[in-house]
Amino acid sequence: MPKVRITVLKTTFHQDLVDEYLVNEELRKNFGTCFVFEEGQMFISADWPSKPEGFCERAWPNIQHEVSMVMYGASAPWIEKPGYTITCCNDGLRPVIFKVERIPDEDQD
């Protein structure tokens, strides 16, 4: 089965949106970037459609489409390199940006 590497490119945080939309002031004070992922962290998806071990339960359904697309040979036409795409989870206050890349067959052993 083809494999895909998922790399955390960026963990972002929108303080302006937190200040405007979070109701609980105590929560606002302690809210920050995603606590699950760190930039540079990598995961391998090899057992479709299972979530890679340690991957966020909430983010996985957000990026499954892109993972399957890349895993089975498609490429996003707006991305310069074939076999890659850039995607993110749907947490609007602290989205995480991922690079999804197909692992070449010779590197899959």
C-alpha positions in Angstrom: 0.0 0.0 0.0 1.3 3.5 -0.8 2.5 5.6 2.1 2.2 9.3 2.9 4.3 11.5 5.1 2.4 14.3 7.0 4.6 17.1 8.3 3.4 19.9 10.6 4.6 23.1 8.8 3.1 25.7 11.1 1.0 26.0 14.3 -0.8 29.3 14.2 -2.9 31.3 16.6 -5.3 34.2 16.1 -5.4 36.2 19.3 -7.7 38.8 17.8 -10.4 36.2 17.1 -9.9 34.6 20.5 -10.4 38.0 22.1 -13.5 38.7 20.1 -15.2 35.4 20.2 -14.3 33.3 23.2 -16.9 33.8 26.0 -14.9 32.7 29.0 -12.2 35.2 30.0 -10.2 32.5 31.9 -10.1 30.4 28.7 -9.0 33.4 26.7 -6.0 34.0 29.0 -4.8 30.4 28.6 -5.6 29.8 24.9 -2.7 29.4 22.6 -1.4 27.4 19.7 -2.5 23.8 19.3 -1.3 21.7 22.2 -1.2 18.4 20.1 1.2 19.3 17.4 4.7 20.9 17.1 6.2 22.4 14.0 8.4 19.8 12.2 6.6 16.8 13.7 6.0 14.0 11.2 3.5 11.2 10.8 3.3 8.3 8.4 -0.1 7.2 7.0 0.3 3.7 5.7 -2.9 1.9 6.7 -5.7 3.9 5.0 -8.1 5.0 6.4 -6.7 4.6 9.9 -5.4 7.7 11.7 -1.6 7.7 12.2 -0.6 7.0 15.8 -0.5 10.2 17.9 -2.3 12.2 15.3 -5.1 14.6 16.5 -8.6 13.0 16.5 -10.1 16.3 15.4 -7.6 17.1 12.7 -7.5 13.7 11.0 -11.0 13.9 9.4 -10.1 17.4 8.2 -7.2 16.2 6.1 -8.2 12.7 5.1 -9.3 13.7 1.6 -5.9 15.3 0.8 -4.1 12.3 2.3 -6.0 9.8 0.2 -5.6 12.0 -2.9 -1.8 12.1 -2.5 -1.6 8.5 -1.4 -3.2 7.2 -4.5 -1.3 9.2 -7.0 -3.2 12.5 -7.5 -1.5 15.9 -7.1 -3.0 19.2 -6.4 -2.7 21.3 -9.6 -2.0 24.5 -7.7 1.1 23.0 -5.9 4.4 23.2 -7.9 5.8 19.8 -7.0 3.8 16.7 -7.9 3.0 14.3 -5.1 2.5 17.1 -2.5 -0.2 19.2 -1.1 -0.6 21.7 1.7 -3.7 21.5 3.9 -4.8 22.4 7.4 -7.2 21.5 10.2 -10.4 23.5 10.6 -9.7 25.0 14.0 -10.4 28.7 13.1 -8.7 30.0 16.2 -5.5 28.0 16.1 -5.2 26.2 12.7 -2.3 23.8 12.1 -0.8 23.7 8.5 0.3 20.4 7.1 2.4 19.3 4.2 1.2 15.9 2.8 3.7 14.1 0.5 3.7 10.7 -1.2 6.7 8.6 -0.1 8.4 7.2 -3.3 8.1 3.5 -3.7 11.9 2.9 -3.2 11.7 4.7 0.2 8.8 2.5 1.5 10.7 -0.5 2.8 
